[in-house]
Amino acid sequence: EKIVSKRRRRRGGYEYYIKWVGYDESANEWIPEASLNCPARLEEFRREEARKRKRPKREKERSFFQKRRNYNNSNRSKKK
């Protein structure tokens, strides 16, 4: 099994979208967190989600500063 995604429930808590090993995609299902009995898989999923969230943020910051540097450099060359 593999945890693919999560979503917040209206009444609180989370549900996790599970991909079952050896089954077709149509067998995937949303399971409430309280019904899951796989703490290691949950921890692995949470670490991966945290890693994914951090990576794009850094790339955006770098691209912003890179764009700013390019903009400033292009304006300097036009002023001469």
The first five atom37 places (N, CA, C, CB, O) and aatype in JSON, in Angstrom:
{
  "aatype": [6, 11, 9, 19, 15, 11, 1, 1, 1, 1, 1, 7, 7, 18, 6, 18, 18, 9, 11, 17, 19, 7, 18, 3, 6, 15, 0, 2, 6, 17, 9, 14, 6, 0, 15, 10, 2, 4, 14, 0, 1, 10, 6, 6, 13, 1, 1, 6, 6, 0, 1, 11, 1, 11, 1, 14, 11, 1, 6, 11, 6, 1, 15, 13, 13, 5, 11, 1, 1, 2, 18, 2, 2, 15, 2, 1, 15, 11, 11, 11],
  "atom_mask": [
    [1, 1, 1, 1, 1],
    [1, 1, 1, 1, 1],
    [1, 1, 1, 1, 1],
    [1, 1, 1, 1, 1],
    [1, 1, 1, 1, 1],
    [1, 1, 1, 1, 1],
    [1, 1, 1, 1, 1],
    [1, 1, 1, 1, 1],
    [1, 1, 1, 1, 1],
    [1, 1, 1, 1, 1],
    [1, 1, 1, 1, 1],
    [1, 1, 1, 0, 1],
    [1, 1, 1, 0, 1],
    [1, 1, 1, 1, 1],
    [1, 1, 1, 1, 1],
    [1, 1, 1, 1, 1],
    [1, 1, 1, 1, 1],
    [1, 1, 1, 1, 1],
    [1, 1, 1, 1, 1],
    [1, 1, 1, 1, 1],
    [1, 1, 1, 1, 1],
    [1, 1, 1, 0, 1],
    [1, 1, 1, 1, 1],
    [1, 1, 1, 1, 1],
    [1, 1, 1, 1, 1],
    [1, 1, 1, 1, 1],
    [1, 1, 1, 1, 1],
    [1, 1, 1, 1, 1],
    [1, 1, 1, 1, 1],
    [1, 1, 1, 1, 1],
    [1, 1, 1, 1, 1],
    [1, 1, 1, 1, 1],
    [1, 1, 1, 1, 1],
    [1, 1, 1, 1, 1],
    [1, 1, 1, 1, 1],
    [1, 1, 1, 1, 1],
    [1, 1, 1, 1, 1],
    [1, 1, 1, 1, 1],
    [1, 1, 1, 1, 1],
    [1, 1, 1, 1, 1],
    [1, 1, 1, 1, 1],
    [1, 1, 1, 1, 1],
    [1, 1, 1, 1, 1],
    [1, 1, 1, 1, 1],
    [1, 1, 1, 1, 1],
    [1, 1, 1, 1, 1],
    [1, 1, 1, 1, 1],
    [1, 1, 1, 1, 1],
    [1, 1, 1, 1, 1],
    [1, 1, 1, 1, 1],
    [1, 1, 1, 1, 1],
    [1, 1, 1, 1, 1],
    [1, 1, 1, 1, 1],
    [1, 1, 1, 1, 1],
    [1, 1, 1, 1, 1],
    [1, 1, 1, 1, 1],
    [1, 1, 1, 1, 1],
    [1, 1, 1, 1, 1],
    [1, 1, 1, 1, 1],
    [1, 1, 1, 1, 1],
    [1, 1, 1, 1, 1],
    [1, 1, 1, 1, 1],
    [1, 1, 1, 1, 1],
    [1, 1, 1, 1, 1],
    [1, 1, 1, 1, 1],
    [1, 1, 1, 1, 1],
    [1, 1, 1, 1, 1],
    [1, 1, 1, 1, 1],
    [1, 1, 1, 1, 1],
    [1, 1, 1, 1, 1],
    [1, 1, 1, 1, 1],
    [1, 1, 1, 1, 1],
    [1, 1, 1, 1, 1],
    [1, 1, 1, 1, 1],
    [1, 1, 1, 1, 1],
    [1, 1, 1, 1, 1],
    [1, 1, 1, 1, 1],
    [1, 1, 1, 1, 1],
    [1, 1, 1, 1, 1],
    [1, 1, 1, 1, 1]
  ],
  "atom_positions": [
    [[0.83, -1.18, 0.0], [0.0, 0.0, 0.0], [0.87, 1.24, 0.0], [-0.94, 0.0, 1.2], [2.02, 1.21, 0.45]],
    [[0.32, 2.34, -0.51], [1.03, 3.6, -0.55], [0.04, 4.73, -0.33], [1.8, 3.79, -1.89], [-1.05, 4.72, -0.9]],
    [[0.4, 5.68, 0.5], [-0.44, 6.85, 0.72], [-0.11, 7.85, -0.39], [-0.23, 7.49, 2.15], [1.04, 8.26, -0.54]],
    [[-1.13, 8.21, -1.14], [-0.92, 9.06, -2.31], [-1.24, 10.53, -2.01], [-1.78, 8.58, -3.46], [-0.56, 11.42, -2.51]],
    [[-2.27, 10.77, -1.2], [-2.72, 12.14, -0.95], [-3.48, 12.2, 0.36], [-3.6, 12.64, -2.11], [-3.78, 11.17, 0.96]],
    [[-3.78, 13.42, 0.8], [-4.63, 13.58, 1.98], [-5.57, 14.74, 1.77], [-3.77, 13.79, 3.26], [-5.31, 15.63, 0.96]],
    [[-6.67, 14.73, 2.51], [-7.61, 15.84, 2.46], [-8.23, 16.0, 3.84], [-8.71, 15.61, 1.37], [-8.32, 15.05, 4.62]],
    [[-8.66, 17.22, 4.12], [-9.29, 17.52, 5.41], [-10.76, 17.12, 5.35], [-9.14, 19.01, 5.77], [-11.44, 17.36, 4.35]],
    [[-11.23, 16.52, 6.42], [-12.64, 16.14, 6.51], [-13.45, 17.31, 7.06], [-12.83, 14.88, 7.41], [-12.92, 18.12, 7.81]],
    [[-14.7, 17.4, 6.69], [-15.55, 18.49, 7.16], [-15.7, 18.48, 8.67], [-16.92, 18.39, 6.51], [-15.78, 19.54, 9.3]],
    [[-15.74, 17.32, 9.25], [-15.94, 17.2, 10.7], [-14.62, 17.17, 11.47], [-16.73, 15.95, 11.01], [-14.61, 16.87, 12.66]],
    [[-13.55, 17.48, 10.81], [-12.24, 17.48, 11.45], [-11.46, 16.22, 11.11], [0.0, 0.0, 0.0], [-12.03, 15.21, 10.71]],
    [[-10.17, 16.29, 11.27], [-9.32, 15.16, 10.95], [-9.02, 15.12, 9.46], [0.0, 0.0, 0.0], [-9.37, 16.01, 8.7]],
    [[-8.35, 14.04, 9.08], [-7.94, 13.88, 7.69], [-8.33, 12.51, 7.16], [-6.44, 14.08, 7.55], [-8.55, 11.56, 7.91]],
    [[-8.41, 12.45, 5.83], [-8.56, 11.18, 5.11], [-7.36, 11.07, 4.2], [-9.92, 11.11, 4.31], [-6.85, 12.07, 3.69]],
    [[-6.92, 9.85, 3.99], [-5.76, 9.59, 3.14], [-6.18, 8.72, 1.97], [-4.62, 8.92, 3.94], [-6.92, 7.75, 2.13]],
    [[-5.68, 9.09, 0.79], [-5.98, 8.34, -0.43], [-4.95, 7.23, -0.55], [-5.98, 9.27, -1.7], [-3.75, 7.5, -0.68]],
    [[-5.41, 5.99, -0.52], [-4.54, 4.83, -0.48], [-4.52, 4.12, -1.82], [-4.99, 3.87, 0.62], [-5.56, 3.85, -2.42]],
    [[-3.3, 3.82, -2.29], [-3.09, 2.97, -3.47], [-2.72, 1.6, -2.95], [-1.97, 3.56, -4.45], [-1.67, 1.43, -2.33]],
    [[-3.58, 0.61, -3.2], [-3.34, -0.74, -2.72], [-2.42, -1.5, -3.65], [-4.67, -1.49, -2.56], [-2.6, -1.46, -4.87]],
    [[-1.45, -2.19, -3.1], [-0.49, -2.97, -3.87], [-1.21, -4.14, -4.53], [0.68, -3.49, -2.96], [-1.98, -4.85, -3.88]],
    [[-0.95, -4.33, -5.82], [-1.53, -5.46, -6.54], [-2.94, -5.22, -7.06], [0.0, 0.0, 0.0], [-3.55, -6.12, -7.63]],
    [[-3.46, -4.0, -6.86], [-4.81, -3.68, -7.32], [-4.77, -2.55, -8.34], [-5.71, -3.3, -6.14], [-3.83, -1.76, -8.37]],
    [[-5.8, -2.48, -9.16], [-5.95, -1.45, -10.17], [-6.22, -0.1, -9.49], [-7.11, -1.82, -11.14], [-6.58, -0.05, -8.31]],
    [[-6.05, 0.98, -10.25], [-6.32, 2.33, -9.73], [-7.76, 2.49, -9.25], [-6.03, 3.37, -10.81], [-8.03, 3.29, -8.35]],
    [[-8.67, 1.74, -9.82], [-10.08, 1.85, -9.42], [-10.31, 1.36, -7.99], [-10.96, 1.06, -10.38], [-11.35, 1.64, -7.41]],
    [[-9.35, 0.62, -7.43], [-9.47, 0.13, -6.05], [-8.95, 1.14, -5.03], [-8.71, -1.19, -5.9], [-9.13, 0.95, -3.83]],
    [[-8.32, 2.22, -5.49], [-7.84, 3.25, -4.57], [-9.03, 3.83, -3.81], [-7.09, 4.38, -5.33], [-10.13, 3.92, -4.34]],
    [[-8.79, 4.21, -2.55], [-9.9, 4.75, -1.76], [-9.42, 5.7, -0.68], [-10.69, 3.62, -1.12], [-8.26, 5.68, -0.27]],
    [[-10.35, 6.56, -0.22], [-10.1, 7.48, 0.87], [-10.41, 6.76, 2.18], [-10.96, 8.78, 0.73], [-11.49, 6.21, 2.36]],
    [[-9.44, 6.78, 3.1], [-9.58, 6.11, 4.39], [-9.37, 7.15, 5.49], [-8.57, 4.92, 4.52], [-8.39, 7.89, 5.44]],
    [[-10.25, 7.22, 6.49], [-10.03, 8.15, 7.61], [-8.75, 7.8, 8.37], [-11.24, 8.11, 8.58], [-8.38, 6.63, 8.49]],
    [[-8.08, 8.82, 8.85], [-6.81, 8.62, 9.56], [-6.98, 7.66, 10.74], [-6.26, 9.95, 10.06], [-6.1, 6.84, 11.0]],
    [[-8.09, 7.75, 11.45], [-8.33, 6.89, 12.61], [-8.41, 5.42, 12.22], [-9.61, 7.31, 13.31], [-8.17, 4.55, 13.06]],
    [[-8.74, 5.13, 10.98], [-8.88, 3.74, 10.53], [-7.57, 3.15, 10.02], [-9.93, 3.65, 9.46], [-7.48, 1.94, 9.77]],
    [[-6.56, 3.98, 9.85], [-5.28, 3.49, 9.34], [-4.45, 2.9, 10.47], [-4.5, 4.62, 8.64], [-4.4, 3.44, 11.58]],
    [[-3.81, 1.79, 10.18], [-2.96, 1.15, 11.17], [-1.56, 0.96, 10.58], [-3.55, -0.22, 11.62], [-1.03, -0.15, 10.52]],
    [[-0.99, 2.09, 10.15], [0.35, 2.02, 9.53], [1.12, 3.31, 9.86], [0.24, 1.82, 7.97], [1.32, 4.15, 8.99]],
    [[1.54, 3.46, 11.11], [2.21, 4.7, 11.52], [3.49, 5.0, 10.73], [2.55, 4.63, 12.99], [3.81, 6.16, 10.5]],
    [[4.21, 3.97, 10.33], [5.45, 4.19, 9.57], [5.13, 4.8, 8.2], [6.22, 2.87, 9.39], [5.84, 5.71, 7.76]],
    [[4.09, 4.32, 7.54], [3.71, 4.86, 6.23], [3.2, 6.3, 6.37], [2.62, 3.98, 5.57], [3.49, 7.15, 5.52]],
    [[2.44, 6.58, 7.43], [1.96, 7.95, 7.66], [3.14, 8.89, 7.87], [1.01, 7.99, 8.88], [3.16, 9.99, 7.3]],
    [[4.09, 8.49, 8.66], [5.27, 9.32, 8.92], [6.06, 9.55, 7.63], [6.16, 8.67, 9.99], [6.52, 10.66, 7.38]],
    [[6.22, 8.51, 6.84], [6.92, 8.63, 5.56], [6.2, 9.62, 4.64], [7.04, 7.25, 4.87], [6.83, 10.46, 4.01]],
    [[4.87, 9.52, 4.58], [4.08, 10.42, 3.74], [4.22, 11.87, 4.23], [2.59, 9.99, 3.76], [4.4, 12.77, 3.42]],
    [[4.15, 12.08, 5.54], [4.26, 13.43, 6.1], [5.63, 14.05, 5.82], [4.0, 13.41, 7.6], [5.73, 15.23, 5.5]],
    [[6.68, 13.25, 5.96], [8.03, 13.75, 5.65], [8.14, 14.15, 4.19], [9.09, 12.69, 6.0], [8.7, 15.2, 3.86]],
    [[7.61, 13.31, 3.31], [7.66, 13.59, 1.88], [6.87, 14.85, 1.54], [7.12, 12.39, 1.08], [7.32, 15.66, 0.73]],
    [[5.7, 15.03, 2.14], [4.9, 16.22, 1.91], [5.63, 17.47, 2.4], [3.54, 16.1, 2.62], [5.62, 18.5, 1.72]],
    [[6.26, 17.39, 3.55], [7.01, 18.53, 4.08], [8.17, 18.88, 3.15], [7.53, 18.23, 5.5], [8.44, 20.05, 2.9]],
    [[8.85, 17.87, 2.65], [9.96, 18.09, 1.73], [9.48, 18.75, 0.44], [10.67, 16.76, 1.41], [10.14, 19.66, -0.07]],
    [[8.34, 18.31, -0.07], [7.79, 18.89, -1.3], [7.4, 20.34, -1.09], [6.57, 18.08, -1.78], [7.59, 21.17, -1.97]],
    [[6.84, 20.66, 0.08], [6.42, 22.03, 0.36], [7.61, 22.97, 0.46], [5.61, 22.08, 1.65], [7.52, 24.12, 0.02]],
    [[8.71, 22.51, 1.03], [9.87, 23.38, 1.2], [10.59, 23.65, -0.1], [10.82, 22.77, 2.19], [11.03, 24.77, -0.33]],
    [[10.71, 22.66, -0.96], [11.49, 22.8, -2.18], [10.95, 23.89, -3.11], [11.51, 21.48, -2.92], [11.74, 24.75, -3.51]],
    [[9.68, 23.92, -3.47], [9.21, 24.97, -4.38], [9.36, 26.38, -3.8], [7.76, 24.73, -4.73], [9.61, 27.33, -4.54]],
    [[9.22, 26.51, -2.49], [9.35, 27.82, -1.88], [10.74, 28.38, -2.12], [9.05, 27.74, -0.38], [10.88, 29.55, -2.46]],
    [[11.76, 27.57, -1.95], [13.13, 28.02, -2.18], [13.34, 28.38, -3.65], [14.13, 26.93, -1.76], [14.0, 29.37, -3.96]],
    [[12.79, 27.58, -4.55], [12.95, 27.85, -5.97], [12.3, 29.18, -6.33], [12.35, 26.72, -6.81], [12.84, 29.93, -7.14]],
    [[11.15, 29.48, -5.74], [10.48, 30.75, -6.03], [11.33, 31.91, -5.54], [9.09, 30.79, -5.39], [11.47, 32.92, -6.24]],
    [[11.89, 31.79, -4.33], [12.72, 32.86, -3.8], [13.92, 33.1, -4.71], [13.18, 32.53, -2.37], [14.26, 34.25, -5.01]],
    [[14.56, 32.04, -5.13], [15.72, 32.18, -6.01], [15.32, 32.82, -7.33], [16.38, 30.82, -6.25], [16.01, 33.7, -7.84]],
    [[14.22, 32.37, -7.89], [13.82, 32.91, -9.18], [13.44, 34.38, -9.06], [12.65, 32.1, -9.75], [13.69, 35.16, -9.98]],
    [[12.84, 34.79, -7.93], [12.5, 36.19, -7.72], [13.77, 37.04, -7.72], [11.72, 36.38, -6.4], [13.85, 38.06, -8.41]],
    [[14.77, 36.61, -6.94], [16.0, 37.38, -6.87], [16.77, 37.35, -8.19], [16.87, 36.85, -5.75], [17.41, 38.33, -8.57]],
    [[16.7, 36.23, -8.87], [17.36, 36.14, -10.17], [16.69, 37.11, -11.15], [17.3, 34.69, -10.72], [17.38, 37.81, -11.89]],
    [[15.37, 37.16, -11.16], [14.66, 38.08, -12.04], [15.0, 39.53, -11.69], [13.14, 37.86, -11.95], [15.22, 40.36, -12.57]],
    [[15.05, 39.81, -10.39], [15.36, 41.16, -9.94], [16.76, 41.56, -10.4], [15.25, 41.26, -8.4], [16.97, 42.68, -10.88]],
    [[17.71, 40.65, -10.26], [19.09, 40.92, -10.67], [19.13, 41.16, -12.18], [20.02, 39.73, -10.28], [19.8, 42.1, -12.64]],
    [[18.44, 40.34, -12.94], [18.42, 40.51, -14.4], [17.78, 41.84, -14.79], [17.66, 39.35, -15.06], [18.25, 42.51, -15.7]],
    [[16.71, 42.21, -14.09], [16.02, 43.48, -14.36], [16.96, 44.65, -14.09], [14.74, 43.6, -13.51], [17.08, 45.57, -14.9]],
    [[17.61, 44.61, -12.94], [18.53, 45.7, -12.58], [19.69, 45.79, -13.58], [19.08, 45.5, -11.16], [20.07, 46.89, -13.97]],
    [[20.23, 44.67, -13.99], [21.33, 44.67, -14.95], [20.89, 45.21, -16.3], [21.88, 43.26, -15.11], [21.65, 45.93, -16.95]],
    [[19.69, 44.89, -16.73], [19.22, 45.38, -18.03], [18.97, 46.88, -17.98], [17.93, 44.64, -18.45], [19.2, 47.57, -18.98]],
    [[18.51, 47.4, -16.86], [18.29, 48.85, -16.74], [19.61, 49.61, -16.72], [17.49, 49.16, -15.47], [19.68, 50.72, -17.25]],
    [[20.63, 49.05, -16.12], [21.94, 49.7, -16.09], [22.51, 49.84, -17.49], [22.92, 48.92, -15.2], [23.08, 50.88, -17.84]],
    [[22.36, 48.81, -18.29], [22.92, 48.85, -19.64], [22.14, 49.83, -20.52], [22.91, 47.46, -20.27], [22.72, 50.4, -21.45]],
    [[20.86, 50.05, -20.27], [20.06, 50.99, -21.06], [20.41, 52.43, -20.72], [18.57, 50.74, -20.82], [20.33, 53.31, -21.58]],
    [[20.81, 52.69, -19.47], [21.12, 54.06, -19.04], [22.41, 54.58, -19.65], [21.21, 54.12, -17.53], [22.59, 55.79, -19.76]],
    [[23.31, 53.71, -20.05], [24.62, 54.14, -20.58], [24.53, 54.71, -21.95], [25.57, 53.01, -20.61], [25.55, 55.11, -22.52]]
  ]
}
